[in-house]
Amino acid sequence: MDASDTEIITAIRGGDSGRFEELVRRYQPRLFATARRYARRESEVEDIVQAILVRVFQNLDSWRGDAPFEHWIMRIAVRVCYDALRVHQRNREQPMAELSEEESSWLENHAASPEDRTDDTAAASSLVARAFEELAPASRLILTLLELEDRSVREISDLTGWSIPLVKVRAFRARAEMRRILTRMGVEKYL
Amino acid sequence: MNLEDLRQKLVRSARRHPVSDAVPYAFEQRVMHAIRNAPAPDPFLPWVAGLWRAALCALAIALLSGGFHWRELVNASAAAGEGVPDAELLEVAVLGDLPDFDSIDSEAPTP
């Protein structure tokens, strides 16, 4: 049977730092999925996950065990991803590109019909990813957590350290910012 | 359909698109290597950040109080010596404590 998180952490605190590898193996898929929502390319994803895990190791003594370890590690993950987004904003690479054929086709097929369809989520995901690239870091973080990961305002407040009213205000501003970006992308002509 | 409806629809559709949780081969070894080679966090780092902030606050206070005293000095000198040029006031302020060279010359013993 696998050792619990608490047992592994107790062993690491006792000097057996090699056992951190078990925690890495346990949490890395979840961390990779999280980092992929914020990174621009795969090499960046690996750097972000590595930065998260190094920070987790260095701060392991501050985990008191009153909340599940998974929550604590996700809090660090969200903060490292937010730092990475702020670095991105300083080094923006390219201006907004034209809509691809798949994206235009998704908009043509879906914009006029009221019902949701489950097909062709890749084109929608690509459109959302391109719009998110243009968002300010705080807006991108909040919309990713609230709308893509479907988390509650309270959870987001716990993860980010922002107060609940601040989360709500930032969510409101982020939605307005995304609408402006979609307008700039030329989405309005499909309405 | 308005823009907000379309935005929500886009996000709902994107939410259904799975995000890969694939991990590169032997990634845990890379992490363990990075941890072994990572420099130990500096215990004085929080102190350094705090001291920097304190230094900036102190500088701001020094500038404000300097500005305030400068204004006071200018007002006082204007009241005390109306018509006296600033250069003369500065000379008085800087050289006020020096001995009077004329009197030193007159007190010097004659050969």
Interface residues (C-beta under 8 A of the other chain):
Chain A: S17 G18 F20 E21 V24 R25 Q28 P29 R30 F32 A33 R36 R37 E46 V49 Q50 L53 V54 F57 Q58 W106 L107 H110 A111 A112 P114 D116 R117 T118 D120 T121 A122 A124 S125 L127 V128 A129 A131 L143 E147 L148 D150 R175 M178 R179 L182 T183 V187 E188 Y190 L191
Chain B: M1 N2 L3 E4 L6 R7 K9 L10 V11 R12 S13 A14 R15 R16 H17 V19 S20 D21 A22 V23 P24 F27 E28 Q29 R30 V31 M32 A34 I35 A38 P41
